[in-house]
């Protein structure tokens, strides 16, 4: 007797997506989960093109999130209104008070037209066990991108690094801004892949 596995319903998937989005859980360990959710949505639209999450799996994912991140305060949803509109910083590389920030669209709005995207700021910080960058002295330093809630409103276009300075900085890193390793010669020289270059450079 063949046992039928029932796919998760829209309500379960939406609940997981909303939980992740509300707490800005977009990067690092959550990349794989977002890819699973995206594959599920693709298969909903075009059966056979993706891999659906089953009901039990969705319940386990939600249970794990609630146990491990349920106590994490959700980001304030009305921040944009309180600030009086969208932040002035657009996707790119910024430097403020000696710290480097990457402004990028949120995962849920990245494929929308630019005027509909919501952006967030991530600080480039040293983190053991992560990807490494090569300093001018030849030393390798581990680094990571850490989300800074609301800081995108503190950045302005005046803080944006020029294309030349951004390329000079990022070419020291072995990984693109999106975290993928760089392999193509042009990408290594530029310090980021072609997709990110179009998104983040002026």
Residue frames as qw, qx, qy, qz and C-alpha x, y, z in Angstrom:
[[0.000, 0.888, 0.460, 0.000, 0.00, 0.00, 0.00],
 [0.432, 0.341, 0.000, 0.835, 1.45, 3.36, -1.07],
 [0.249, -0.693, -0.457, 0.499, 1.19, 6.12, 1.52],
 [0.286, 0.753, 0.268, 0.528, 0.25, 9.53, 0.11],
 [0.407, -0.289, -0.269, 0.824, 2.18, 12.50, 1.50],
 [0.086, 0.878, 0.466, 0.075, -0.05, 15.55, 1.80],
 [0.417, 0.384, -0.024, 0.823, 1.51, 18.87, 0.80],
 [0.174, -0.388, -0.439, 0.791, 1.44, 21.80, 3.19],
 [0.190, 0.804, 0.546, 0.136, -1.44, 24.18, 2.61],
 [0.281, 0.677, 0.049, 0.678, -1.09, 27.87, 1.79],
 [0.474, -0.832, -0.036, -0.284, -1.88, 28.86, 5.37],
 [0.855, -0.410, 0.070, 0.310, 1.06, 26.89, 6.77],
 [0.657, 0.269, 0.139, 0.690, 3.51, 28.27, 4.22],
 [0.014, 0.795, 0.116, 0.595, 2.27, 31.84, 4.70],
 [0.649, -0.758, -0.037, -0.054, 2.62, 31.49, 8.49],
 [0.817, -0.208, 0.110, 0.527, 6.28, 30.46, 8.13],
 [0.442, 0.494, 0.187, 0.725, 7.02, 33.26, 5.65],
 [0.224, -0.853, -0.126, -0.454, 5.39, 35.88, 7.88],
 [0.764, -0.620, -0.004, 0.178, 7.28, 34.63, 10.96],
 [0.738, 0.004, 0.156, 0.656, 10.62, 34.86, 9.12],
 [0.251, 0.631, 0.220, 0.700, 9.84, 38.25, 7.58],
 [0.399, -0.866, -0.168, -0.252, 8.59, 39.83, 10.81],
 [0.702, -0.651, 0.159, 0.243, 11.84, 38.93, 12.59],
 [0.309, 0.853, -0.391, -0.154, 14.06, 39.74, 9.60],
 [0.687, -0.307, 0.647, 0.121, 15.36, 36.15, 9.48],
 [0.668, 0.690, -0.090, -0.262, 16.71, 36.33, 5.92],
 [0.421, 0.716, -0.556, 0.042, 20.35, 35.31, 5.95],
 [0.119, -0.480, 0.840, -0.224, 22.89, 32.73, 7.05],
 [0.208, 0.016, 0.969, -0.136, 21.08, 29.62, 8.37],
 [0.482, 0.494, 0.505, -0.519, 17.76, 30.77, 6.93],
 [0.262, 0.479, -0.527, -0.652, 18.85, 30.85, 3.28],
 [0.064, 0.016, -0.979, -0.193, 18.11, 27.13, 2.89],
 [0.185, 0.468, 0.765, -0.402, 14.66, 27.54, 4.43],
 [0.319, 0.626, 0.016, -0.711, 13.80, 30.45, 2.13],
 [0.207, 0.337, -0.759, -0.518, 14.89, 28.35, -0.86],
 [0.053, 0.209, 0.975, -0.062, 12.59, 25.53, 0.28],
 [0.252, 0.604, 0.495, -0.571, 9.69, 27.98, 0.59],
 [0.270, 0.569, -0.336, -0.701, 10.45, 29.44, -2.84],
 [0.103, 0.124, -0.929, -0.334, 10.53, 25.94, -4.40],
 [0.156, 0.408, 0.849, -0.297, 7.17, 25.18, -2.74],
 [0.292, 0.657, 0.187, -0.669, 5.63, 28.37, -4.17],
 [0.201, 0.429, -0.641, -0.604, 7.02, 27.58, -7.63],
 [0.029, -0.079, -0.988, -0.131, 5.47, 24.11, -7.50],
 [0.245, 0.530, 0.623, -0.519, 2.14, 25.61, -6.41],
 [0.339, 0.649, -0.119, -0.670, 2.12, 27.77, -9.54],
 [0.637, 0.472, -0.519, -0.318, 3.54, 25.14, -11.89],
 [0.874, -0.300, 0.345, -0.162, 3.25, 21.59, -10.49],
 [0.940, 0.187, 0.114, 0.261, 6.39, 19.59, -11.11],
 [0.432, 0.755, -0.167, 0.464, 8.73, 22.60, -11.35],
 [0.104, -0.635, 0.522, -0.560, 9.58, 22.66, -7.65],
 [0.461, -0.092, -0.855, 0.220, 9.54, 20.55, -4.51],
 [0.467, -0.642, -0.169, -0.584, 6.64, 21.02, -2.12],
 [0.040, -0.287, 0.746, -0.600, 6.96, 20.99, 1.66],
 [0.453, -0.357, -0.788, -0.215, 4.62, 18.43, 3.22],
 [0.471, -0.734, -0.184, -0.453, 2.24, 19.19, 6.10],
 [0.834, -0.479, -0.154, 0.228, 4.29, 17.39, 8.77],
 [0.637, 0.131, -0.020, 0.759, 7.48, 19.07, 7.61],
 [0.015, -0.639, -0.119, -0.760, 5.82, 22.50, 7.70],
 [0.653, -0.702, -0.178, -0.221, 4.54, 21.84, 11.23],
 [0.831, -0.283, -0.102, 0.469, 8.02, 20.81, 12.37],
 [0.424, 0.371, 0.040, 0.825, 9.59, 23.91, 10.79],
 [0.263, -0.717, -0.132, -0.632, 7.07, 26.21, 12.48],
 [0.794, -0.581, -0.178, 0.021, 7.55, 24.43, 15.80],
 [0.750, -0.048, -0.072, 0.656, 11.32, 24.81, 15.56],
 [0.190, 0.530, 0.075, 0.823, 11.03, 28.52, 14.70],
 [0.487, -0.731, -0.161, -0.449, 8.70, 29.17, 17.63],
 [0.848, -0.450, -0.152, 0.236, 10.93, 27.30, 20.07],
 [0.696, -0.075, 0.036, 0.713, 14.15, 28.97, 18.95],
 [0.206, 0.167, 0.155, 0.952, 13.02, 32.39, 17.74],
 [0.236, -0.701, -0.626, -0.246, 9.56, 32.89, 19.21],
 [0.435, -0.723, -0.290, 0.452, 11.00, 35.12, 21.91],
 [0.387, -0.055, 0.235, 0.890, 12.70, 37.38, 19.38],
 [0.208, 0.658, 0.341, -0.638, 10.82, 40.64, 19.08],
 [0.544, 0.569, 0.519, 0.333, 9.34, 41.28, 15.66],
 [0.284, 0.016, 0.139, 0.948, 10.55, 44.34, 13.77],
 [0.214, 0.539, 0.401, -0.709, 8.19, 47.31, 14.03],
 [0.460, 0.447, 0.683, 0.349, 5.96, 47.18, 10.94],
 [0.144, 0.934, 0.324, 0.033, 5.13, 50.90, 10.98],
 [0.553, -0.461, 0.122, 0.683, 8.73, 52.12, 10.96],
 [0.339, 0.281, 0.460, 0.771, 8.47, 53.52, 7.44],
 [0.128, -0.809, -0.451, -0.356, 5.41, 55.57, 8.35],
 [0.510, -0.788, -0.153, 0.310, 7.01, 56.89, 11.52],
 [0.527, -0.282, 0.276, 0.753, 10.06, 57.93, 9.53],
 [0.284, 0.710, 0.059, -0.641, 7.89, 59.75, 7.04],
 [0.704, 0.612, -0.198, -0.301, 8.44, 57.55, 3.97],
 [0.959, 0.166, -0.088, 0.214, 11.00, 55.31, 2.32],
 [0.586, -0.602, 0.205, 0.503, 14.67, 55.49, 3.32],
 [0.341, 0.858, -0.225, -0.311, 16.86, 57.51, 0.98],
 [0.251, -0.492, 0.803, 0.224, 19.49, 54.75, 0.75],
 [0.847, 0.354, -0.153, -0.366, 19.13, 52.56, -2.33],
 [0.976, -0.090, 0.122, 0.157, 20.87, 49.19, -2.91],
 [0.481, 0.752, -0.311, 0.325, 24.62, 49.66, -2.78],
 [0.735, -0.141, -0.390, 0.537, 27.76, 49.78, -0.63],
 [0.168, -0.907, -0.049, -0.383, 27.91, 52.47, 2.08],
 [0.610, 0.002, -0.476, 0.634, 30.46, 53.65, 4.63],
 [0.303, -0.803, -0.090, -0.505, 29.47, 55.58, 7.77],
 [0.514, -0.752, 0.344, -0.228, 31.57, 56.28, 10.86],
 [0.035, -0.577, 0.814, 0.046, 34.25, 53.91, 9.58],
 [0.547, 0.054, 0.818, -0.169, 31.85, 50.97, 9.19],
 [0.188, 0.149, -0.690, -0.683, 30.81, 49.35, 5.90],
 [0.544, 0.269, 0.609, -0.511, 27.17, 48.55, 5.16],
 [0.014, 0.081, 0.814, 0.575, 25.46, 46.72, 2.33],
 [0.489, 0.286, 0.319, -0.760, 21.96, 47.96, 1.51],
 [0.091, 0.006, -0.893, -0.441, 19.89, 45.38, -0.32],
 [0.615, -0.208, -0.234, -0.724, 16.20, 44.64, -0.95],
 [0.607, -0.203, 0.660, -0.394, 14.48, 42.24, 1.42],
 [0.190, -0.067, 0.941, 0.272, 14.17, 38.72, 0.04],
 [0.316, 0.534, 0.765, -0.174, 10.40, 39.03, -0.27],
 [0.308, 0.869, 0.177, -0.346, 10.59, 42.23, -2.37],
 [0.389, -0.470, 0.533, 0.587, 13.82, 41.67, -4.34],
 [0.333, 0.218, 0.769, 0.501, 11.98, 40.66, -7.53],
 [0.153, 0.839, 0.493, -0.171, 9.56, 43.59, -7.42],
 [0.386, 0.753, 0.087, 0.526, 10.10, 46.85, -9.35],
 [0.440, 0.166, -0.392, 0.791, 12.59, 49.17, -7.59],
 [0.242, -0.406, 0.071, -0.878, 9.89, 51.57, -6.41],
 [0.801, -0.373, -0.205, -0.421, 8.10, 48.73, -4.59],
 [0.736, 0.087, -0.572, 0.351, 11.15, 47.22, -2.91],
 [0.546, -0.823, 0.069, -0.141, 11.83, 47.46, 0.82],
 [0.588, 0.523, -0.492, 0.372, 15.52, 47.70, 1.71],
 [0.746, -0.664, -0.018, 0.056, 17.53, 46.79, 4.78],
 [0.200, 0.825, -0.494, 0.187, 21.10, 47.47, 5.90],
 [0.961, -0.207, -0.097, 0.158, 23.68, 44.82, 6.77],
 [0.162, -0.896, 0.413, 0.027, 26.99, 45.61, 8.42],
 [0.794, 0.382, -0.445, 0.161, 30.17, 43.90, 7.25],
 [0.502, -0.720, 0.399, -0.265, 31.66, 42.42, 10.43],
 [0.290, 0.429, -0.852, 0.071, 34.28, 39.89, 11.38],
 [0.839, -0.231, 0.204, -0.449, 32.81, 36.52, 12.43],
 [0.229, -0.417, 0.877, 0.065, 34.81, 33.34, 13.16],
 [0.483, 0.153, 0.862, -0.017, 33.97, 30.37, 10.96],
 [0.526, 0.740, 0.288, -0.304, 32.58, 32.44, 8.09],
 [0.719, 0.589, 0.114, 0.351, 33.94, 33.36, 4.67],
 [0.557, -0.526, 0.040, 0.641, 37.27, 35.18, 4.67],
 [0.404, 0.911, 0.024, 0.077, 38.62, 38.28, 3.01],
 [0.770, 0.043, -0.040, 0.636, 42.24, 39.04, 2.19],
 [0.170, -0.926, -0.064, 0.330, 43.63, 42.28, 3.61],
 [0.452, 0.856, -0.245, 0.056, 46.21, 44.36, 1.80],
 [0.222, -0.697, 0.672, -0.111, 48.86, 42.92, 4.12],
 [0.476, 0.241, -0.825, -0.188, 47.94, 39.38, 3.02],
 [0.169, -0.017, 0.848, -0.503, 46.11, 38.35, 6.18],
 [0.340, -0.328, -0.738, -0.482, 42.78, 36.52, 5.93],
 [0.205, -0.024, 0.518, -0.830, 39.97, 37.84, 8.12],
 [0.013, 0.413, 0.907, 0.080, 36.64, 36.00, 8.61],
 [0.188, 0.061, 0.041, -0.979, 33.61, 38.15, 7.87],
 [0.072, 0.486, 0.871, 0.006, 29.85, 38.07, 7.84],
 [0.140, -0.364, -0.233, -0.891, 26.93, 40.38, 7.11],
 [0.140, -0.368, -0.789, 0.471, 24.80, 41.23, 10.16],
 [0.068, -0.701, -0.538, -0.463, 21.37, 42.83, 9.92],
 [0.172, -0.124, -0.368, 0.905, 21.06, 46.26, 11.58],
 [0.027, 0.673, 0.739, 0.020, 17.40, 46.91, 12.24],
 [0.020, 0.938, 0.309, -0.153, 16.26, 50.34, 11.08],
 [0.445, -0.536, 0.247, 0.673, 19.80, 51.49, 10.19],
 [0.426, 0.397, 0.570, 0.580, 18.85, 51.81, 6.53],
 [0.020, -0.925, -0.352, -0.141, 17.14, 55.06, 7.62],
 [0.453, -0.787, 0.115, 0.402, 20.43, 56.37, 9.02],
 [0.538, -0.109, 0.514, 0.659, 22.21, 56.08, 5.67],
 [0.383, 0.802, 0.116, -0.443, 22.01, 58.64, 2.88],
 [0.793, 0.573, 0.069, 0.196, 23.31, 58.83, -0.66],
 [0.065, 0.900, -0.385, 0.194, 26.17, 60.96, 0.72],
 [0.608, -0.502, 0.608, -0.086, 27.39, 57.84, 2.57],
 [0.930, 0.321, 0.179, -0.034, 27.40, 55.73, -0.58],
 [0.525, -0.459, 0.505, 0.508, 30.84, 54.60, -1.71],
 [0.423, 0.630, -0.365, -0.540, 31.88, 55.41, -5.25],
 [0.953, 0.253, -0.094, -0.135, 32.03, 52.55, -7.73],
 [0.536, 0.579, -0.537, 0.300, 35.83, 52.64, -7.68],
 [0.207, -0.486, 0.652, -0.544, 36.05, 52.56, -3.87],
 [0.847, -0.083, 0.288, -0.439, 33.40, 49.83, -3.59],
 [0.894, 0.369, -0.254, -0.006, 35.19, 47.68, -6.16],
 [0.306, 0.592, -0.618, 0.416, 38.54, 48.25, -4.43],
 [0.478, -0.372, 0.578, -0.547, 37.01, 47.15, -1.12],
 [0.894, 0.049, 0.243, -0.373, 35.05, 44.15, -2.38],
 [0.740, 0.503, -0.447, -0.014, 37.82, 42.75, -4.57],
 [0.027, -0.520, 0.762, -0.384, 39.63, 41.89, -1.33],
 [0.685, -0.096, 0.541, -0.479, 36.86, 39.46, -0.48],
 [0.102, -0.139, 0.941, 0.292, 36.65, 35.90, -1.77],
 [0.154, 0.500, 0.851, -0.035, 32.85, 36.03, -1.85],
 [0.017, -0.482, -0.389, -0.785, 30.30, 38.26, -3.54],
 [0.264, -0.239, 0.305, -0.883, 28.01, 40.52, -1.51],
 [0.797, -0.148, -0.196, -0.552, 25.33, 37.83, -1.76],
 [0.688, -0.452, 0.539, -0.175, 27.67, 35.30, -0.14],
 [0.946, 0.300, 0.119, 0.030, 28.45, 33.22, -3.23],
 [0.604, -0.427, 0.390, 0.548, 32.09, 32.45, -4.04],
 [0.403, 0.809, -0.167, -0.394, 33.51, 34.31, -7.03],
 [0.790, -0.042, 0.536, 0.294, 34.95, 32.22, -9.88],
 [0.584, 0.703, 0.272, 0.302, 34.66, 34.09, -13.19],
 [0.571, 0.043, -0.043, 0.819, 37.68, 36.31, -13.91],
 [0.027, -0.548, -0.184, -0.815, 35.59, 39.47, -14.39],
 [0.617, -0.683, -0.299, -0.253, 33.70, 38.82, -11.16],
 [0.770, -0.339, -0.198, 0.503, 36.92, 38.27, -9.19],
 [0.389, 0.231, 0.043, 0.891, 38.39, 41.48, -10.60],
 [0.236, -0.574, -0.231, -0.750, 35.23, 43.45, -9.83],
 [0.036, -0.145, 0.723, -0.674, 34.70, 41.88, -6.40],
 [0.539, 0.241, 0.554, -0.587, 31.10, 40.82, -7.12],
 [0.422, 0.250, 0.826, 0.278, 29.11, 38.82, -9.61],
 [0.054, 0.212, 0.471, 0.855, 27.31, 40.34, -12.64],
 [0.304, -0.664, -0.632, -0.258, 23.84, 40.27, -11.04],
 [0.465, -0.694, -0.318, 0.449, 25.00, 42.02, -7.86],
 [0.362, -0.133, 0.190, 0.903, 27.07, 44.48, -9.89],
 [0.070, -0.457, -0.522, -0.717, 23.94, 45.63, -11.74],
 [0.446, -0.711, -0.538, -0.073, 22.01, 45.86, -8.48],
 [0.569, -0.678, -0.209, 0.415, 24.55, 47.60, -6.24],
 [0.444, -0.170, 0.203, 0.856, 26.68, 49.77, -8.50],
 [0.239, 0.701, 0.185, -0.646, 25.59, 53.15, -9.84]]
